[in-house]
Each structure stands twice: as structure tokens, then as C-alpha cells.
Amino acid sequence: MTLRIVFPRAAVMVSLATFLLTGCATQREATASGAPLARQVTASEHCGLTAPGLVYLASADEVRALSGLPAQTINLSALTALDFSREHLLLVALGQRSTGGHGLTLADSEQQGGTLQLEMDVHRPAPDAMVTQVMTTPCTALAVTASGWRTVTVHGEGLPTLSRSR
């Protein structure tokens, strides 16, 4: 009678398959040249974007077109000088708020496969803070890497997960 132990061989095969599959997934925190995947370039409490969302701008012409809209109140004219062959713009809007003191800042960026993941810090006034009683539409403008991703996902505490494919 020959006793064959199959379990160790199966365990080795599963371990090897796991190693090979995780090697296929790409995860980056910077571009190949070492530049950040995303960086914050400006922010405003008055962007004119009344709902939470993303606006993706891949050229200076698109920035100029957005700047020409009547409800848009953030000054984007300086952003047309961005090198659009390396970076594109992403506006992340918090939506309309009933007071001042709200805002967004970029906390982290990471690329996993074809998805660029951005984590935002959402700022709110303290419950006892004195704030302006005015409708605001906070947003932030991010320069994001122009290559290596198909979908961008933005999340943060107090912000609905926002996603956009290009």
C-alpha cells in the first residue's frame, strides 16, 4: 500500500498561483518619473457646482469652456498653463452647503490597475463655530496624471463615492 500525500502539493500550487496573480496587479503611488499621481492646485468655497460630482478636463480648451459658463465662479484661467500632455484637471465638488466653512483637500492618491483612487479630507465647521450664512458650493481642483488609468474614484468621509470613466 502506497500512501500519497496530496495536500502539500496543492498548498504549493495555491501559494504559487496567489503569488503570480498578485504580481499581475499593478499598484502605484507615483508616476514612472516620480511625480505624484494627483496634486491639489486650487480650491474655492464658491465653484458654482451645486451637486457632489466630478468634472474632468483633459485640455486647455475644456478649461476655457468651463470658465465661460455663467454659474461657474472659480477662477480657472491660470490652470490653462498646465502641461496637459502630462496632467489633466479634475474638479471635485462637495455640492451646495448652507454656510461657509466647508471644503475639500486631497489626502492621498493611489493607482490600482486601471483605477486612480483619490481620498479626500472633507472639512466642516465645528458645531459651535461662527460661520457666514451664505450658500456655498465648495470644490477643489486637482492635477491628475494623464496616463495609466481609465476610471477615477474619489471617496472621503462625508462625501459620497464618486466615479468617472474616460
DRENKEDO-804328 format. One record per residue: x, y, z of N, C-alpha, C, O, CB in turn; residue in one letter. Coordinates in steps of 0.05 Angstrom, whole numbers, plus 5000, padded with zeros to 4 digits. Glycine has a CB too. Example, Ala and Ser with C-alpha at 12.3 -4.5 7.8 and 13.67 -1.06 7.14 Angstrom:
((5264 4886 5156) (5246 4910 5156) (5264 4934 5156) (5285 4934 5169) (5226 4911 5181) 'A')
((5257 4955 5142) (5273 4979 5143) (5258 5001 5157) (5268 5023 5161) (5282 4988 5114) 'S')
//
This chain:
((5017 4977 5000) (5000 5000 5000) (5018 5025 5000) (5036 5028 5017) (4981 5000 5024) 'M')
((5013 5042 4981) (5028 5067 4979) (5011 5090 4988) (4988 5093 4979) (5038 5072 4950) 'T')
((5021 5105 5006) (5006 5128 5017) (5017 5153 5003) (5041 5160 5005) (5009 5130 5048) 'L')
((5000 5167 4990) (5008 5192 4977) (4997 5216 4990) (4973 5217 4995) (5000 5191 4947) 'R')
((5013 5235 4996) (5003 5260 5009) (5000 5281 4987) (5019 5290 4975) (5023 5270 5032) 'I')
((4975 5289 4983) (4969 5308 4962) (4967 5336 4972) (4973 5355 4957) (4942 5300 4949) 'V')
((4960 5340 4997) (4956 5367 5008) (4980 5385 5005) (4976 5408 4996) (4949 5365 5037) 'F')
((5004 5377 5011) (5027 5396 5008) (5030 5406 4980) (5036 5429 4975) (5052 5383 5018) 'P')
((5027 5388 4960) (5029 5397 4932) (5008 5417 4925) (5013 5436 4912) (5028 5372 4914) 'R')
((4983 5412 4934) (4962 5431 4929) (4967 5458 4942) (4962 5479 4931) (4935 5419 4939) 'A')
((4977 5457 4966) (4984 5482 4980) (5005 5497 4966) (5004 5522 4964) (4993 5476 5009) 'A')
((5025 5483 4955) (5046 5496 4940) (5034 5509 4915) (5042 5531 4907) (5069 5476 4932) 'V')
((5017 5495 4901) (5004 5505 4877) (4987 5530 4882) (4988 5550 4868) (4987 5483 4863) 'M')
((4972 5529 4904) (4955 5552 4911) (4973 5576 4918) (4967 5598 4910) (4937 5545 4935) 'V')
((4994 5571 4933) (5013 5593 4940) (5025 5605 4916) (5027 5629 4913) (5034 5583 4959) 'S')
((5034 5588 4897) (5046 5598 4872) (5026 5614 4856) (5033 5635 4845) (5057 5574 4856) 'L')
((5002 5604 4854) (4981 5618 4838) (4975 5645 4851) (4972 5665 4837) (4955 5601 4836) 'A')
((4973 5646 4877) (4968 5671 4891) (4991 5691 4886) (4986 5715 4881) (4965 5667 4921) 'T')
((5016 5682 4887) (5039 5699 4883) (5038 5710 4854) (5043 5733 4850) (5065 5683 4888) 'F')
((5033 5693 4835) (5032 5701 4807) (5010 5721 4801) (5014 5741 4787) (5030 5678 4788) 'L')
((4986 5716 4813) (4964 5734 4808) (4968 5761 4821) (4961 5781 4809) (4938 5721 4819) 'L')
((4979 5762 4845) (4984 5788 4857) (5006 5803 4843) (5007 5828 4843) (4991 5785 4886) 'T')
((5024 5789 4830) (5045 5802 4814) (5033 5816 4789) (5046 5834 4779) (5066 5782 4806) 'G')
((5010 5807 4780) (4998 5819 4756) (4983 5845 4763) (4980 5862 4745) (4978 5799 4744) 'C')
((4975 5848 4787) (4961 5873 4795) (4981 5895 4799) (5001 5892 4814) (4943 5869 4820) 'A')
((4976 5918 4786) (4995 5940 4789) (4984 5959 4810) (4960 5966 4809) (5000 5954 4763) 'T')
((5001 5968 4827) (4994 5988 4847) (5016 6009 4847) (5039 6003 4851) (4989 5975 4875) 'Q')
((5008 6034 4843) (5028 6056 4842) (5019 6079 4860) (4995 6083 4864) (5032 6066 4813) 'R')
((5038 6093 4871) (5033 6117 4886) (5046 6141 4874) (5044 6163 4884) (5042 6113 4915) 'E')
((5060 6137 4851) (5073 6159 4836) (5075 6151 4807) (5073 6127 4801) (5102 6166 4848) 'A')
((5080 6170 4790) (5084 6164 4761) (5111 6151 4758) (5128 6151 4776) (5081 6189 4744) 'T')
((5117 6142 4734) (5143 6129 4728) (5166 6149 4732) (5188 6141 4739) (5143 6119 4699) 'A')
((5160 6175 4728) (5181 6195 4732) (5183 6205 4761) (5200 6222 4767) (5175 6219 4714) 'S')
((5166 6194 4778) (5167 6201 4806) (5148 6224 4814) (5147 6231 4838) (5195 6209 4814) 'G')
((5133 6234 4795) (5114 6256 4801) (5090 6244 4816) (5084 6220 4813) (5105 6270 4775) 'A')
((5076 6260 4832) (5052 6249 4845) (5030 6243 4825) (5028 6255 4804) (5042 6270 4866) 'P')
((5014 6223 4832) (4991 6216 4815) (4971 6238 4815) (4957 6242 4795) (4978 6190 4825) 'L')
((4969 6253 4837) (4950 6275 4838) (4961 6296 4857) (4976 6290 4876) (4922 6265 4848) 'A')
((4954 6321 4852) (4963 6343 4870) (4941 6364 4869) (4928 6368 4848) (4991 6355 4861) 'R')
((4937 6377 4891) (4916 6398 4893) (4928 6424 4882) (4950 6432 4890) (4906 6401 4922) 'Q')
((4913 6437 4864) (4924 6462 4852) (4908 6486 4861) (4919 6508 4862) (4923 6460 4822) 'V')
((4883 6483 4868) (4868 6506 4879) (4842 6495 4892) (4835 6472 4888) (4861 6527 4857) 'T')
((4829 6512 4907) (4804 6505 4920) (4787 6530 4924) (4798 6552 4924) (4808 6490 4947) 'A')
((4761 6527 4926) (4744 6550 4929) (4718 6542 4944) (4710 6519 4942) (4737 6563 4902) 'S')
((4707 6560 4959) (4681 6556 4971) (4658 6562 4952) (4635 6556 4958) (4678 6572 4997) 'E')
((4665 6574 4929) (4644 6583 4910) (4651 6574 4882) (4661 6590 4866) (4641 6614 4911) 'H')
((4646 6548 4876) (4652 6538 4849) (4628 6538 4831) (4631 6537 4806) (4662 6509 4852) 'C')
((4604 6540 4842) (4580 6541 4825) (4570 6513 4818) (4551 6511 4803) (4586 6556 4800) 'G')
((4582 6492 4828) (4573 6464 4823) (4556 6456 4847) (4566 6451 4869) (4598 6444 4819) 'L')
((4530 6454 4843) (4511 6451 4865) (4507 6423 4875) (4494 6419 4895) (4484 6463 4857) 'T')
((4517 6403 4861) (4514 6375 4869) (4542 6363 4872) (4560 6371 4858) (4497 6359 4849) 'A')
((4545 6343 4890) (4571 6329 4891) (4577 6316 4864) (4559 6304 4852) (4570 6308 4914) 'P')
((4601 6319 4855) (4608 6307 4830) (4636 6313 4821) (4652 6326 4835) (4589 6316 4809) 'G')
((4643 6302 4797) (4669 6305 4785) (4667 6318 4758) (4648 6312 4743) (4683 6278 4783) 'L')
((4685 6336 4752) (4687 6348 4726) (4715 6343 4716) (4735 6352 4728) (4680 6380 4726) 'V')
((4718 6328 4694) (4744 6320 4683) (4750 6338 4659) (4734 6340 4640) (4744 6290 4675) 'Y')
((4774 6351 4660) (4782 6369 4638) (4809 6359 4627) (4829 6359 4642) (4784 6398 4649) 'L')
((4810 6352 4602) (4834 6340 4590) (4849 6359 4572) (4869 6351 4560) (4826 6316 4574) 'A')
((4840 6384 4570) (4854 6403 4552) (4849 6432 4562) (4830 6437 4577) (4845 6400 4523) 'S')
((4866 6450 4553) (4862 6478 4559) (4836 6489 4548) (4823 6506 4560) (4886 6495 4549) 'A')
((4828 6479 4524) (4803 6487 4512) (4779 6480 4530) (4760 6496 4532) (4799 6474 4484) 'D')
((4780 6456 4542) (4758 6448 4560) (4758 6466 4585) (4736 6473 4595) (4761 6419 4568) 'E')
((4781 6474 4595) (4782 6492 4618) (4770 6519 4611) (4754 6530 4626) (4812 6496 4628) 'V')
((4777 6529 4587) (4766 6555 4578) (4736 6553 4574) (4721 6572 4581) (4779 6564 4552) 'R')
((4726 6531 4564) (4697 6527 4560) (4682 6527 4587) (4661 6540 4590) (4691 6501 4545) 'A')
((4693 6514 4607) (4681 6514 4633) (4682 6541 4646) (4663 6550 4659) (4695 6493 4651) 'L')
((4704 6555 4642) (4707 6582 4653) (4686 6602 4642) (4679 6621 4655) (4735 6593 4648) 'S')
((4676 6596 4618) (4657 6614 4605) (4628 6609 4614) (4611 6625 4606) (4659 6610 4576) 'G')
((4623 6589 4630) (4596 6584 4639) (4587 6604 4659) (4603 6612 4676) (4593 6555 4650) 'L')
((4562 6614 4657) (4553 6635 4675) (4553 6628 4705) (4559 6645 4722) (4526 6644 4667) 'P')
((4546 6603 4712) (4543 6596 4740) (4570 6589 4753) (4572 6585 4777) (4524 6572 4743) 'A')
((4591 6586 4737) (4617 6578 4747) (4631 6602 4759) (4634 6623 4746) (4634 6566 4724) 'Q')
((4640 6600 4784) (4652 6623 4797) (4681 6619 4806) (4692 6638 4817) (4635 6629 4821) 'T')
((4693 6596 4801) (4721 6592 4808) (4738 6602 4785) (4732 6597 4762) (4727 6562 4815) 'I')
((4760 6616 4791) (4777 6626 4770) (4796 6604 4761) (4815 6596 4776) (4793 6651 4780) 'N')
((4792 6593 4737) (4809 6572 4727) (4828 6581 4705) (4843 6565 4694) (4791 6550 4715) 'L')
((4829 6607 4699) (4845 6616 4676) (4874 6609 4679) (4887 6603 4659) (4842 6646 4673) 'S')
((4885 6610 4703) (4913 6604 4707) (4919 6574 4702) (4942 6566 4696) (4922 6611 4735) 'A')
((4898 6557 4703) (4902 6529 4700) (4905 6520 4671) (4912 6497 4665) (4879 6514 4712) 'L')
((4900 6538 4652) (4904 6532 4624) (4934 6528 4618) (4941 6517 4597) (4892 6553 4606) 'T')
((4951 6538 4635) (4980 6535 4631) (4991 6507 4639) (5014 6502 4635) (4995 6556 4647) 'A')
((4974 6490 4650) (4981 6463 4658) (4991 6448 4633) (4981 6452 4611) (4958 6448 4671) 'L')
((5011 6431 4636) (5021 6414 4615) (5002 6390 4611) (5005 6370 4625) (5051 6404 4620) 'D')
((4982 6393 4594) (4961 6373 4591) (4971 6347 4578) (4956 6328 4577) (4939 6385 4574) 'F')
((4996 6347 4568) (5007 6321 4558) (5015 6303 4582) (5017 6279 4579) (5031 6326 4540) 'S')
((5019 6315 4606) (5027 6300 4630) (5005 6299 4651) (5003 6279 4666) (5052 6312 4641) 'R')
((4989 6320 4653) (4969 6322 4674) (4943 6333 4663) (4942 6349 4644) (4979 6340 4697) 'E')
((4921 6323 4674) (4894 6333 4668) (4882 6345 4694) (4893 6341 4715) (4876 6311 4656) 'H')
((4860 6359 4691) (4847 6371 4715) (4822 6355 4722) (4808 6345 4705) (4840 6400 4709) 'L')
((4818 6353 4748) (4794 6341 4759) (4783 6359 4781) (4796 6365 4801) (4800 6312 4770) 'L')
((4759 6369 4776) (4745 6385 4797) (4728 6366 4813) (4712 6351 4803) (4727 6408 4784) 'L')
((4732 6367 4839) (4717 6350 4858) (4698 6369 4873) (4708 6386 4888) (4735 6334 4878) 'V')
((4672 6366 4869) (4653 6385 4881) (4639 6372 4905) (4631 6348 4903) (4632 6393 4860) 'A')
((4637 6387 4926) (4623 6377 4950) (4593 6381 4948) (4578 6368 4963) (4634 6392 4975) 'L')
((4584 6399 4931) (4556 6405 4928) (4548 6429 4945) (4565 6440 4959) (4539 6381 4937) 'G')
((4524 6438 4942) (4515 6462 4956) (4513 6458 4986) (4503 6438 4996) (4488 6471 4945) 'Q')
((4523 6478 5001) (4522 6479 5030) (4509 6505 5039) (4510 6525 5025) (4550 6475 5043) 'R')
((4496 6504 5063) (4481 6528 5072) (4497 6548 5087) (4487 6569 5095) (4458 6519 5088) 'S')
((4523 6542 5093) (4540 6561 5107) (4569 6559 5096) (4575 6542 5080) (4541 6555 5138) 'T')
((4585 6578 5104) (4613 6577 5098) (4627 6556 5116) (4615 6544 5133) (4627 6604 5101) 'G')
((4653 6552 5111) (4669 6534 5128) (4671 6506 5118) (4684 6490 5131) (4657 6534 5155) 'G')
((4660 6500 5095) (4661 6473 5083) (4683 6473 5062) (4688 6493 5049) (4634 6464 5071) 'H')
((4696 6450 5058) (4716 6448 5037) (4727 6420 5035) (4720 6402 5049) (4739 6467 5043) 'G')
((4745 6417 5015) (4757 6391 5009) (4787 6395 5005) (4796 6415 4994) (4744 6378 4983) 'L')
((4803 6375 5014) (4831 6375 5007) (4839 6346 5000) (4827 6327 5010) (4849 6385 5031) 'T')
((4859 6344 4983) (4869 6317 4975) (4884 6305 4998) (4903 6318 5008) (4886 6320 4949) 'L')
((4877 6281 5006) (4892 6267 5027) (4911 6246 5017) (4933 6244 5027) (4872 6254 5046) 'A')
((4903 6232 4995) (4920 6210 4986) (4912 6203 4957) (4889 6207 4949) (4919 6185 5004) 'D')
((4931 6191 4942) (4925 6181 4915) (4939 6155 4911) (4962 6151 4921) (4933 6202 4894) 'S')
((4926 6137 4896) (4938 6111 4891) (4925 6100 4865) (4902 6105 4860) (4933 6091 4915) 'E')
((4941 6086 4850) (4931 6074 4826) (4932 6044 4829) (4953 6033 4835) (4947 6083 4800) 'Q')
((4909 6031 4825) (4908 6002 4825) (4896 5993 4799) (4873 5997 4793) (4891 5991 4849) 'Q')
((4914 5980 4783) (4905 5972 4756) (4898 5996 4740) (4913 6015 4738) (4882 5952 4757) 'G')
((4874 5996 4729) (4865 6019 4712) (4848 6039 4728) (4835 6056 4715) (4849 6009 4690) 'G')
((4849 6038 4755) (4833 6057 4771) (4851 6075 4787) (4869 6066 4802) (4814 6042 4789) 'T')
((4847 6101 4784) (4861 6121 4800) (4842 6127 4824) (4820 6136 4820) (4867 6147 4784) 'L')
((4852 6121 4848) (4836 6125 4872) (4846 6149 4888) (4869 6151 4895) (4837 6099 4890) 'Q')
((4828 6167 4893) (4834 6192 4908) (4819 6193 4934) (4794 6189 4934) (4829 6217 4890) 'L')
((4833 6198 4955) (4820 6201 4981) (4820 6231 4988) (4841 6244 4987) (4834 6184 5003) 'E')
((4797 6241 4996) (4794 6269 5003) (4788 6272 5032) (4774 6255 5045) (4771 6282 4986) 'M')
((4798 6294 5044) (4790 6302 5071) (4768 6323 5067) (4771 6343 5053) (4814 6314 5087) 'D')
((4745 6318 5079) (4723 6336 5078) (4723 6353 5103) (4723 6342 5126) (4695 6321 5075) 'V')
((4722 6379 5100) (4723 6398 5123) (4695 6410 5127) (4682 6418 5108) (4744 6420 5118) 'H')
((4687 6410 5153) (4662 6422 5161) (4667 6441 5184) (4686 6437 5199) (4641 6400 5169) 'R')
((4651 6461 5187) (4654 6478 5210) (4647 6463 5236) (4629 6446 5235) (4637 6504 5207) 'P')
((4659 6470 5257) (4652 6458 5283) (4624 6466 5290) (4614 6488 5282) (4672 6468 5306) 'A')
((4609 6450 5306) (4582 6456 5312) (4578 6483 5325) (4557 6496 5322) (4571 6435 5330) 'P')
((4597 6492 5341) (4595 6518 5354) (4609 6541 5340) (4613 6562 5351) (4605 6516 5383) 'D')
((4618 6536 5316) (4634 6556 5301) (4615 6578 5290) (4592 6573 5283) (4649 6543 5278) 'A')
((4626 6602 5289) (4612 6624 5276) (4619 6623 5247) (4642 6624 5239) (4620 6652 5289) 'M')
((4599 6620 5230) (4603 6618 5201) (4586 6638 5186) (4566 6648 5197) (4598 6589 5192) 'V')
((4593 6643 5162) (4577 6660 5145) (4551 6646 5138) (4551 6621 5133) (4592 6669 5119) 'T')
((4529 6660 5137) (4503 6649 5130) (4499 6654 5100) (4483 6672 5093) (4480 6660 5147) 'Q')
((4512 6639 5084) (4510 6643 5055) (4513 6615 5042) (4527 6598 5052) (4533 6662 5045) 'V')
((4499 6612 5020) (4501 6587 5005) (4528 6585 4992) (4537 6604 4979) (4478 6584 4983) 'M')
((4542 6562 4996) (4568 6558 4984) (4568 6532 4967) (4551 6515 4972) (4590 6556 5006) 'T')
((4586 6531 4949) (4589 6507 4932) (4619 6500 4931) (4632 6504 4910) (4577 6512 4903) 'T')
((4629 6488 4952) (4658 6483 4954) (4667 6462 4934) (4653 6442 4928) (4665 6474 4982) 'P')
((4691 6466 4924) (4704 6446 4907) (4734 6450 4908) (4744 6470 4919) (4694 6448 4877) 'C')
((4748 6430 4898) (4777 6432 4896) (4785 6423 4868) (4772 6406 4856) (4792 6414 4917) 'T')
((4806 6435 4857) (4817 6428 4831) (4842 6412 4835) (4861 6421 4848) (4822 6453 4813) 'A')
((4843 6388 4823) (4866 6371 4825) (4879 6367 4797) (4865 6365 4777) (4858 6344 4837) 'L')
((4905 6367 4797) (4920 6359 4773) (4926 6329 4776) (4939 6321 4796) (4947 6376 4768) 'A')
((4916 6313 4758) (4919 6284 4759) (4936 6274 4736) (4935 6286 4714) (4892 6269 4761) 'V')
((4950 6252 4740) (4966 6242 4718) (4949 6236 4694) (4926 6227 4697) (4981 6216 4727) 'T')
((4959 6241 4670) (4943 6239 4646) (4943 6210 4635) (4928 6204 4616) (4954 6257 4625) 'A')
((4960 6193 4646) (4962 6166 4634) (4960 6144 4655) (4964 6149 4679) (4987 6163 4618) 'S')
((4955 6120 4646) (4956 6096 4663) (4930 6089 4677) (4929 6069 4691) (4976 6101 4683) 'G')
((4909 6103 4673) (4883 6097 4685) (4860 6102 4666) (4862 6118 4648) (4880 6113 4711) 'W')
((4838 6087 4672) (4813 6090 4656) (4790 6102 4673) (4773 6115 4662) (4805 6063 4644) 'R')
((4791 6096 4699) (4770 6105 4717) (4782 6119 4741) (4803 6110 4751) (4752 6081 4726) 'T')
((4770 6140 4750) (4778 6154 4774) (4756 6151 4795) (4732 6154 4788) (4785 6184 4769) 'V')
((4763 6144 4819) (4744 6141 4841) (4753 6159 4864) (4776 6159 4872) (4742 6111 4851) 'T')
((4734 6175 4874) (4740 6194 4895) (4723 6187 4919) (4699 6183 4916) (4735 6223 4886) 'V')
((4735 6186 4942) (4720 6180 4966) (4731 6195 4990) (4754 6205 4989) (4720 6149 4972) 'H')
((4715 6197 5010) (4723 6211 5035) (4700 6211 5054) (4677 6209 5046) (4733 6240 5030) 'G')
((4706 6212 5080) (4685 6212 5100) (4667 6237 5096) (4676 6260 5096) (4697 6212 5128) 'E')
((4641 6232 5093) (4622 6254 5089) (4618 6261 5059) (4604 6279 5053) (4631 6278 5103) 'G')
((4631 6246 5042) (4629 6251 5013) (4620 6225 5000) (4631 6204 5005) (4657 6260 5000) 'L')
((4599 6225 4984) (4591 6201 4970) (4613 6192 4951) (4628 6209 4941) (4564 6205 4954) 'P')
((4617 6166 4948) (4637 6156 4929) (4630 6165 4901) (4608 6160 4892) (4640 6125 4931) 'T')
((4649 6179 4889) (4645 6190 4862) (4663 6175 4843) (4686 6170 4849) (4650 6221 4861) 'L')
((4653 6168 4819) (4669 6154 4800) (4664 6164 4772) (4641 6171 4765) (4664 6123 4802) 'S')
((4684 6164 4756) (4682 6173 4728) (4701 6158 4710) (4725 6155 4717) (4686 6204 4726) 'R')
((4691 6148 4688) (4709 6135 4668) (4714 6155 4646) (4698 6173 4641) (4696 6109 4657) 'S')
((4736 6151 4632) (4742 6169 4609) (4745 6153 4584) (4750 6164 4563) (4768 6185 4614) 'R')
//
